[in-house]
Amino acid sequence: MIEPNERFISKALTPMGDVTETSSMTRGEPALLEAFQWGKQTLEIAKVLEAWKESGPCKSGKEMYLRKHWYRLETTCGKTDFLTAFSS
């Protein structure tokens, strides 16, 4: 989860490289790529530190709906970043 001393910046990422891990796709989760372009910066993923899901009630209110997949990532430059993938 996002800690109180961390902040969320909502900016578009451009996927780069190949899929690094495909086993998540067999569970219906998004696959992670090797790197992302964020502004003028390239963020290469070194490892996934944490992953979790966010859910809420569907519009009918009778079932739960998966809203987002969250990842805490360590980049090759040593920074810790977050990535979220929205469910449609």
GUDRENSE-424474 format. One record per atom (N, C-alpha, C, O): atom name; x negated, y negated, z negated; chain. Coordinates in pm, 1 decimal. Example, Ala and Ser with C-alpha at 12.3 -4.5 7.8 and 13.67 -1.06 7.14 Angstrom:
+----+----------+----------+----------+---+
!  a !       px !       py !       pz ! c !
+----+----------+----------+----------+---+
!  N !  -1319.0 !    569.0 !   -780.0 ! A !
! CA !  -1230.0 !    450.0 !   -780.0 ! A !
!  C !  -1320.0 !    330.0 !   -780.0 ! A !
!  O !  -1423.6 !    331.9 !   -846.5 ! A !
!  N !  -1285.0 !    225.0 !   -708.0 ! A !
! CA !  -1367.0 !    106.0 !   -714.0 ! A !
!  C !  -1290.0 !     -3.0 !   -787.0 ! A !
!  O !  -1340.9 !   -113.8 !   -803.9 ! A !
+----+----------+----------+----------+---+
***
This chain:
+----+----------+----------+----------+---+
!  a !       px !       py !       pz ! c !
+----+----------+----------+----------+---+
!  N !    -84.0 !    118.1 !      0.0 ! A !
! CA !      0.0 !      0.0 !      0.0 ! A !
!  C !    -88.6 !   -124.5 !      0.0 ! A !
!  O !   -205.5 !   -119.5 !    -38.3 ! A !
!  N !    -31.4 !   -234.4 !     42.9 ! A !
! CA !   -105.5 !   -359.9 !     46.5 ! A !
!  C !   -116.3 !   -414.2 !    -95.1 ! A !
!  O !    -16.1 !   -425.9 !   -165.7 ! A !
!  N !   -237.0 !   -446.9 !   -135.9 ! A !
! CA !   -264.2 !   -496.3 !   -270.4 ! A !
!  C !   -233.0 !   -645.9 !   -279.1 ! A !
!  O !   -230.4 !   -714.0 !   -176.6 ! A !
!  N !   -208.9 !   -698.6 !   -401.4 ! A !
! CA !   -177.5 !   -841.3 !   -416.6 ! A !
!  C !   -286.4 !   -935.1 !   -363.5 ! A !
!  O !   -255.4 !  -1046.0 !   -320.1 ! A !
!  N !   -411.0 !   -893.3 !   -366.1 ! A !
! CA !   -520.1 !   -979.8 !   -320.2 ! A !
!  C !   -543.0 !   -970.0 !   -169.6 ! A !
!  O !   -635.3 !  -1032.9 !   -117.8 ! A !
!  N !   -461.2 !   -892.9 !    -98.2 ! A !
! CA !   -472.2 !   -878.2 !     46.1 ! A !
!  C !   -361.4 !   -958.8 !    112.9 ! A !
!  O !   -260.7 !   -991.5 !     50.0 ! A !
!  N !   -380.8 !   -990.7 !    240.7 ! A !
! CA !   -277.6 !  -1065.1 !    311.2 ! A !
!  C !   -247.2 !   -997.5 !    443.7 ! A !
!  O !   -333.0 !   -931.6 !    502.5 ! A !
!  N !   -125.3 !  -1014.5 !    489.4 ! A !
! CA !    -79.7 !   -955.8 !    614.2 ! A !
!  C !    -81.5 !  -1063.7 !    721.6 ! A !
!  O !    -20.1 !  -1169.1 !    705.2 ! A !
!  N !   -151.9 !  -1037.6 !    831.8 ! A !
! CA !   -156.9 !  -1128.0 !    945.5 ! A !
!  C !    -92.9 !  -1055.6 !   1062.4 ! A !
!  O !   -140.4 !   -950.5 !   1105.4 ! A !
!  N !     13.1 !  -1111.3 !   1112.3 ! A !
! CA !     86.3 !  -1047.4 !   1221.8 ! A !
!  C !     35.7 !  -1102.6 !   1354.5 ! A !
!  O !     77.5 !  -1210.0 !   1397.8 ! A !
!  N !    -53.2 !  -1029.7 !   1417.9 ! A !
! CA !   -106.5 !  -1068.8 !   1547.8 ! A !
!  C !   -110.4 !   -946.1 !   1637.2 ! A !
!  O !   -127.5 !   -833.6 !   1590.3 ! A !
!  N !    -94.5 !   -969.5 !   1765.3 ! A !
! CA !    -93.1 !   -859.4 !   1860.9 ! A !
!  C !   -230.6 !   -795.3 !   1875.1 ! A !
!  O !   -332.9 !   -863.7 !   1873.4 ! A !
!  N !   -231.6 !   -665.0 !   1889.0 ! A !
! CA !   -352.8 !   -587.8 !   1915.5 ! A !
!  C !   -341.8 !   -529.5 !   2055.5 ! A !
!  O !   -233.3 !   -491.2 !   2099.4 ! A !
!  N !   -453.8 !   -523.0 !   2124.8 ! A !
! CA !   -458.2 !   -458.0 !   2255.1 ! A !
!  C !   -531.4 !   -326.0 !   2238.9 ! A !
!  O !   -649.2 !   -326.3 !   2203.2 ! A !
!  N !   -466.1 !   -213.1 !   2263.9 ! A !
! CA !   -532.8 !    -83.0 !   2249.1 ! A !
!  C !   -650.2 !    -70.4 !   2345.6 ! A !
!  O !   -644.1 !   -116.7 !   2459.5 ! A !
!  N !   -757.6 !     -6.7 !   2297.8 ! A !
! CA !   -876.5 !     18.1 !   2379.1 ! A !
!  C !   -925.4 !    160.0 !   2351.6 ! A !
!  O !   -901.3 !    214.5 !   2243.8 ! A !
!  N !   -992.4 !    218.4 !   2446.5 ! A !
! CA !  -1054.6 !    348.3 !   2426.0 ! A !
!  C !   -957.0 !    463.0 !   2433.9 ! A !
!  O !   -844.5 !    448.6 !   2481.7 ! A !
!  N !  -1002.4 !    577.7 !   2385.9 ! A !
! CA !   -925.7 !    701.8 !   2391.8 ! A !
!  C !   -859.0 !    729.9 !   2258.1 ! A !
!  O !   -893.3 !    670.2 !   2156.0 ! A !
!  N !   -763.9 !    821.2 !   2260.7 ! A !
! CA !   -699.2 !    867.4 !   2138.3 ! A !
!  C !   -802.4 !    944.5 !   2057.3 ! A !
!  O !   -867.3 !   1035.2 !   2109.5 ! A !
!  N !   -817.9 !    908.9 !   1928.9 ! A !
! CA !   -918.5 !    974.4 !   1844.9 ! A !
!  C !   -864.4 !   1095.1 !   1770.3 ! A !
!  O !   -940.0 !   1184.1 !   1731.3 ! A !
!  N !   -733.6 !   1097.9 !   1750.8 ! A !
! CA !   -675.1 !   1203.5 !   1668.5 ! A !
!  C !   -536.3 !   1233.3 !   1722.8 ! A !
!  O !   -449.7 !   1145.8 !   1723.8 ! A !
!  N !   -514.8 !   1355.7 !   1767.6 ! A !
! CA !   -386.5 !   1390.1 !   1829.8 ! A !
!  C !   -296.6 !   1477.1 !   1742.0 ! A !
!  O !   -179.4 !   1494.9 !   1775.4 ! A !
!  N !   -345.9 !   1530.8 !   1633.4 ! A !
! CA !   -262.2 !   1619.1 !   1550.7 ! A !
!  C !   -142.2 !   1544.1 !   1493.6 ! A !
!  O !    -38.2 !   1605.2 !   1468.7 ! A !
!  N !   -154.4 !   1412.9 !   1472.4 ! A !
! CA !    -41.9 !   1335.4 !   1420.5 ! A !
!  C !     75.2 !   1335.0 !   1518.4 ! A !
!  O !    190.7 !   1326.8 !   1476.7 ! A !
!  N !     46.2 !   1343.6 !   1647.5 ! A !
! CA !    151.6 !   1343.1 !   1748.8 ! A !
!  C !    240.2 !   1466.6 !   1737.8 ! A !
!  O !    358.1 !   1460.0 !   1772.6 ! A !
!  N !    187.6 !   1577.9 !   1690.8 ! A !
! CA !    267.7 !   1699.4 !   1675.0 ! A !
!  C !    368.7 !   1685.3 !   1561.7 ! A !
!  O !    466.5 !   1759.7 !   1555.2 ! A !
!  N !    344.4 !   1589.0 !   1471.9 ! A !
! CA !    436.7 !   1560.5 !   1361.3 ! A !
!  C !    528.6 !   1442.3 !   1393.0 ! A !
!  O !    601.7 !   1395.7 !   1305.6 ! A !
!  N !    525.3 !   1393.2 !   1518.6 ! A !
! CA !    608.9 !   1280.6 !   1558.2 ! A !
!  C !    554.9 !   1146.3 !   1515.0 ! A !
!  O !    628.7 !   1047.7 !   1514.0 ! A !
!  N !    427.3 !   1140.1 !   1479.3 ! A !
! CA !    364.5 !   1015.4 !   1437.4 ! A !
!  C !    281.8 !    958.1 !   1552.3 ! A !
!  O !    240.5 !   1032.5 !   1641.2 ! A !
!  N !    257.2 !    827.4 !   1551.8 ! A !
! CA !    175.9 !    768.9 !   1659.0 ! A !
!  C !     30.5 !    813.9 !   1650.6 ! A !
!  O !    -21.7 !    839.5 !   1542.1 ! A !
!  N !    -33.3 !    823.1 !   1765.3 ! A !
! CA !   -175.5 !    856.9 !   1770.0 ! A !
!  C !   -257.9 !    729.9 !   1756.7 ! A !
!  O !   -217.2 !    623.7 !   1803.9 ! A !
!  N !   -373.3 !    740.6 !   1692.9 ! A !
! CA !   -463.4 !    626.4 !   1680.5 ! A !
!  C !   -566.5 !    629.2 !   1792.2 ! A !
!  O !   -611.2 !    735.5 !   1835.1 ! A !
!  N !   -603.1 !    511.5 !   1837.8 ! A !
! CA !   -705.0 !    498.6 !   1940.8 ! A !
!  C !   -840.8 !    470.4 !   1878.3 ! A !
!  O !   -850.7 !    445.9 !   1758.1 ! A !
!  N !   -945.6 !    473.9 !   1960.4 ! A !
! CA !  -1081.8 !    446.7 !   1911.4 ! A !
!  C !  -1100.1 !    303.5 !   1865.1 ! A !
!  O !  -1171.6 !    277.5 !   1768.3 ! A !
!  N !  -1034.9 !    209.6 !   1934.8 ! A !
! CA !  -1058.2 !     68.5 !   1907.1 ! A !
!  C !   -940.4 !    -15.8 !   1952.2 ! A !
!  O !   -854.5 !     29.1 !   2028.1 ! A !
!  N !   -938.7 !   -140.4 !   1903.0 ! A !
! CA !   -837.9 !   -237.8 !   1938.9 ! A !
!  C !   -905.0 !   -372.0 !   1962.1 ! A !
!  O !  -1004.5 !   -404.9 !   1897.5 ! A !
!  N !   -850.0 !   -448.4 !   2054.1 ! A !
! CA !   -894.0 !   -585.4 !   2076.4 ! A !
!  C !   -801.6 !   -674.9 !   1996.0 ! A !
!  O !   -679.7 !   -666.1 !   2010.8 ! A !
!  N !   -856.4 !   -760.6 !   1911.4 ! A !
! CA !   -779.2 !   -853.1 !   1829.3 ! A !
!  C !   -835.4 !   -991.5 !   1853.3 ! A !
!  O !   -939.2 !  -1026.7 !   1797.3 ! A !
!  N !   -768.8 !  -1070.5 !   1935.3 ! A !
! CA !   -824.5 !  -1199.2 !   1976.5 ! A !
!  C !   -948.4 !  -1172.9 !   2059.6 ! A !
!  O !   -942.4 !  -1101.5 !   2159.7 ! A !
!  N !  -1060.7 !  -1230.1 !   2019.1 ! A !
! CA !  -1187.4 !  -1207.8 !   2089.0 ! A !
!  C !  -1269.8 !  -1096.9 !   2024.2 ! A !
!  O !  -1380.4 !  -1067.4 !   2069.4 ! A !
!  N !  -1217.8 !  -1036.6 !   1921.0 ! A !
! CA !  -1290.1 !   -937.3 !   1842.3 ! A !
!  C !  -1246.0 !   -795.2 !   1878.9 ! A !
!  O !  -1126.8 !   -769.1 !   1895.2 ! A !
!  N !  -1341.8 !   -704.5 !   1891.7 ! A !
! CA !  -1311.4 !   -562.9 !   1911.0 ! A !
!  C !  -1326.9 !   -492.6 !   1776.5 ! A !
!  O !  -1431.9 !   -501.3 !   1712.8 ! A !
!  N !  -1221.9 !   -423.2 !   1733.9 ! A !
! CA !  -1223.0 !   -348.7 !   1608.3 ! A !
!  C !  -1230.0 !   -200.7 !   1640.9 ! A !
!  O !  -1133.9 !   -143.4 !   1692.2 ! A !
!  N !  -1344.5 !   -138.0 !   1611.0 ! A !
! CA !  -1360.8 !      5.6 !   1633.6 ! A !
!  C !  -1330.7 !     78.8 !   1503.8 ! A !
!  O !  -1381.1 !     41.9 !   1397.7 ! A !
!  N !  -1248.6 !    182.5 !   1512.6 ! A !
! CA !  -1207.8 !    256.7 !   1393.5 ! A !
!  C !  -1314.9 !    358.6 !   1356.3 ! A !
!  O !  -1351.9 !    443.6 !   1437.3 ! A !
!  N !  -1364.2 !    349.3 !   1233.1 ! A !
! CA !  -1460.4 !    446.0 !   1181.4 ! A !
!  C !  -1386.2 !    562.2 !   1114.8 ! A !
!  O !  -1419.2 !    678.7 !   1137.1 ! A !
!  N !  -1284.4 !    529.0 !   1031.9 ! A !
! CA !  -1205.2 !    634.5 !    967.7 ! A !
!  C !  -1075.2 !    577.6 !    913.0 ! A !
!  O !  -1062.9 !    457.7 !    888.3 ! A !
!  N !   -979.3 !    666.2 !    895.0 ! A !
! CA !   -851.7 !    631.4 !    833.1 ! A !
!  C !   -868.1 !    654.5 !    683.1 ! A !
!  O !   -897.5 !    766.0 !    639.9 ! A !
!  N !   -849.2 !    549.3 !    604.0 ! A !
! CA !   -862.7 !    559.6 !    459.2 ! A !
!  C !   -732.5 !    602.2 !    392.2 ! A !
!  O !   -733.4 !    670.3 !    289.6 ! A !
!  N !   -621.0 !    561.4 !    451.6 ! A !
! CA !   -490.9 !    589.0 !    391.2 ! A !
!  C !   -384.4 !    576.9 !    500.0 ! A !
!  O !   -399.8 !    498.5 !    593.6 ! A !
!  N !   -278.1 !    653.0 !    488.0 ! A !
! CA !   -164.6 !    644.1 !    579.9 ! A !
!  C !    -36.5 !    662.9 !    500.3 ! A !
!  O !    -30.9 !    746.2 !    409.8 ! A !
!  N !     67.0 !    585.2 !    534.0 ! A !
! CA !    195.6 !    601.6 !    468.3 ! A !
!  C !    305.5 !    553.7 !    562.0 ! A !
!  O !    279.1 !    490.2 !    664.1 ! A !
!  N !    428.9 !    585.2 !    525.3 ! A !
! CA !    545.3 !    551.9 !    607.7 ! A !
!  C !    639.9 !    464.1 !    528.1 ! A !
!  O !    644.4 !    469.8 !    405.2 ! A !
!  N !    715.4 !    382.6 !    600.7 ! A !
! CA !    816.5 !    297.0 !    540.7 ! A !
!  C !    950.1 !    333.4 !    603.6 ! A !
!  O !    962.4 !    337.7 !    726.0 ! A !
!  N !   1050.2 !    359.7 !    520.1 ! A !
! CA !   1181.4 !    397.1 !    573.0 ! A !
!  C !   1290.3 !    314.9 !    507.0 ! A !
!  O !   1267.2 !    249.2 !    405.5 ! A !
!  N !   1407.9 !    319.0 !    564.8 ! A !
! CA !   1523.9 !    248.2 !    512.2 ! A !
!  C !   1649.9 !    309.5 !    568.6 ! A !
!  O !   1643.1 !    395.3 !    656.6 ! A !
!  N !   1764.7 !    267.0 !    519.6 ! A !
! CA !   1889.6 !    325.6 !    568.4 ! A !
!  C !   1915.6 !    286.9 !    714.0 ! A !
!  O !   1883.6 !    175.8 !    756.3 ! A !
!  N !   1973.7 !    379.5 !    790.0 ! A !
! CA !   2011.2 !    348.7 !    928.0 ! A !
!  C !   2134.2 !    258.0 !    925.3 ! A !
!  O !   2191.8 !    233.6 !    819.3 ! A !
!  N !   2173.2 !    209.1 !   1041.2 ! A !
! CA !   2284.3 !    112.1 !   1048.5 ! A !
!  C !   2414.9 !    168.4 !    994.4 ! A !
!  O !   2498.0 !     94.0 !    942.4 ! A !
!  N !   2433.2 !    299.7 !   1006.4 ! A !
! CA !   2555.8 !    359.8 !    952.3 ! A !
!  C !   2550.3 !    368.9 !    800.0 ! A !
!  O !   2653.2 !    381.9 !    733.8 ! A !
!  N !   2428.2 !    362.1 !    745.3 ! A !
! CA !   2412.2 !    368.5 !    600.3 ! A !
!  C !   2416.2 !    507.9 !    543.3 ! A !
!  O !   2404.9 !    525.1 !    421.9 ! A !
!  N !   2432.1 !    609.0 !    628.6 ! A !
! CA !   2446.9 !    746.5 !    580.5 ! A !
!  C !   2316.2 !    824.8 !    583.4 ! A !
!  O !   2303.1 !    925.2 !    513.4 ! A !
!  N !   2219.7 !    780.8 !    662.9 ! A !
! CA !   2093.6 !    853.2 !    677.4 ! A !
!  C !   1976.1 !    757.9 !    660.8 ! A !
!  O !   1991.1 !    636.4 !    673.5 ! A !
!  N !   1859.5 !    813.9 !    632.2 ! A !
! CA !   1737.0 !    734.3 !    623.5 ! A !
!  C !   1673.6 !    726.8 !    762.1 ! A !
!  O !   1682.2 !    821.3 !    840.4 ! A !
!  N !   1610.3 !    614.1 !    791.2 ! A !
! CA !   1550.0 !    587.8 !    920.9 ! A !
!  C !   1403.9 !    549.1 !    900.0 ! A !
!  O !   1373.4 !    462.4 !    818.1 ! A !
!  N !   1315.1 !    612.5 !    972.9 ! A !
! CA !   1173.3 !    580.0 !    964.1 ! A !
!  C !   1149.4 !    447.1 !   1033.8 ! A !
!  O !   1176.0 !    434.7 !   1153.3 ! A !
!  N !   1099.8 !    347.5 !    961.2 ! A !
! CA !   1082.1 !    212.4 !   1014.5 ! A !
!  C !    941.0 !    187.4 !   1067.9 ! A !
!  O !    924.7 !    138.3 !   1179.6 ! A !
!  N !    839.6 !    220.7 !    988.6 ! A !
! CA !    701.2 !    188.1 !   1025.8 ! A !
!  C !    605.8 !    296.5 !    977.1 ! A !
!  O !    631.4 !    365.1 !    878.1 ! A !
!  N !    495.4 !    309.7 !   1049.4 ! A !
! CA !    380.8 !    387.5 !   1004.0 ! A !
!  C !    272.7 !    285.1 !    970.6 ! A !
!  O !    246.5 !    195.2 !   1050.6 ! A !
!  N !    210.5 !    297.1 !    855.3 ! A !
! CA !    104.1 !    205.9 !    813.1 ! A !
!  C !    -26.8 !    282.6 !    802.1 ! A !
!  O !    -27.4 !    400.6 !    766.9 ! A !
!  N !   -135.6 !    216.8 !    831.7 ! A !
! CA !   -268.6 !    276.6 !    818.4 ! A !
!  C !   -363.5 !    174.8 !    756.4 ! A !
!  O !   -363.9 !     57.8 !    794.7 ! A !
!  N !   -442.7 !    219.6 !    661.8 ! A !
! CA !   -554.9 !    139.9 !    611.6 ! A !
!  C !   -677.1 !    199.5 !    680.6 ! A !
!  O !   -708.0 !    317.3 !    662.8 ! A !
!  N !   -745.6 !    118.3 !    758.7 ! A !
! CA !   -856.4 !    165.2 !    841.3 ! A !
!  C !   -987.4 !    101.5 !    798.8 ! A !
!  O !   -990.8 !    -13.8 !    755.6 ! A !
!  N !  -1094.5 !    177.2 !    811.4 ! A !
! CA !  -1227.9 !    119.3 !    797.0 ! A !
!  C !  -1284.1 !    107.2 !    937.3 ! A !
!  O !  -1284.2 !    203.8 !   1013.6 ! A !
!  N !  -1331.7 !    -11.7 !    971.3 ! A !
! CA !  -1389.0 !    -32.9 !   1103.6 ! A !
!  C !  -1539.2 !     -4.7 !   1100.0 ! A !
!  O !  -1598.3 !      5.8 !    992.5 ! A !
!  N !  -1599.5 !      7.4 !   1215.9 ! A !
! CA !  -1742.2 !     39.0 !   1222.7 ! A !
!  C !  -1829.1 !    -73.4 !   1167.2 ! A !
!  O !  -1944.9 !    -50.5 !   1132.1 ! A !
!  N !  -1774.1 !   -195.3 !   1158.8 ! A !
! CA !  -1851.1 !   -305.3 !   1100.1 ! A !
!  C !  -1832.4 !   -311.4 !    948.2 ! A !
!  O !  -1881.9 !   -403.6 !    883.3 ! A !
!  N !  -1760.5 !   -212.9 !    891.1 ! A !
! CA !  -1746.3 !   -202.7 !    745.7 ! A !
!  C !  -1626.2 !   -275.0 !    687.3 ! A !
!  O !  -1606.7 !   -271.8 !    565.8 ! A !
!  N !  -1545.3 !   -340.1 !    769.7 ! A !
! CA !  -1427.2 !   -409.2 !    720.3 ! A !
!  C !  -1313.2 !   -309.3 !    700.6 ! A !
!  O !  -1307.1 !   -206.1 !    767.3 ! A !
!  N !  -1224.0 !   -341.6 !    608.7 ! A !
! CA !  -1102.1 !   -262.9 !    589.7 ! A !
!  C !   -987.0 !   -341.7 !    649.1 ! A !
!  O !   -964.7 !   -456.9 !    611.9 ! A !
!  N !   -914.1 !   -281.3 !    740.4 ! A !
! CA !   -803.8 !   -346.7 !    807.8 ! A !
!  C !   -680.1 !   -259.0 !    803.3 ! A !
!  O !   -688.7 !   -139.0 !    777.1 ! A !
!  N !   -565.5 !   -319.4 !    828.9 ! A !
! CA !   -438.8 !   -247.5 !    834.6 ! A !
!  C !   -388.1 !   -245.8 !    976.7 ! A !
!  O !   -416.2 !   -335.4 !   1056.2 ! A !
!  N !   -313.7 !   -143.0 !   1006.4 ! A !
! CA !   -245.1 !   -133.1 !   1133.9 ! A !
!  C !   -107.5 !    -76.8 !   1105.1 ! A !
!  O !    -93.8 !     17.5 !   1027.2 ! A !
!  N !     -7.5 !   -132.9 !   1166.1 ! A !
! CA !    127.5 !    -78.8 !   1151.6 ! A !
!  C !    183.9 !    -47.6 !   1289.5 ! A !
!  O !    163.4 !   -123.2 !   1384.5 ! A !
!  N !    253.7 !     61.8 !   1299.5 ! A !
! CA !    320.1 !    101.6 !   1424.3 ! A !
!  C !    468.3 !    108.1 !   1394.8 ! A !
!  O !    510.4 !    181.1 !   1305.0 ! A !
!  N !    547.5 !     33.7 !   1468.2 ! A !
! CA !    691.8 !     28.7 !   1445.4 ! A !
!  C !    761.8 !    139.6 !   1520.0 ! A !
!  O !    727.9 !    170.5 !   1634.2 ! A !
!  N !    859.2 !    199.0 !   1454.9 ! A !
! CA !    944.6 !    298.3 !   1520.3 ! A !
!  C !   1050.2 !    224.5 !   1599.9 ! A !
!  O !   1091.8 !    114.5 !   1563.5 ! A !
!  N !   1092.6 !    285.8 !   1708.2 ! A !
! CA !   1195.9 !    220.1 !   1790.4 ! A !
!  C !   1334.7 !    251.9 !   1739.7 ! A !
!  O !   1433.3 !    205.2 !   1796.6 ! A !
+----+----------+----------+----------+---+
***
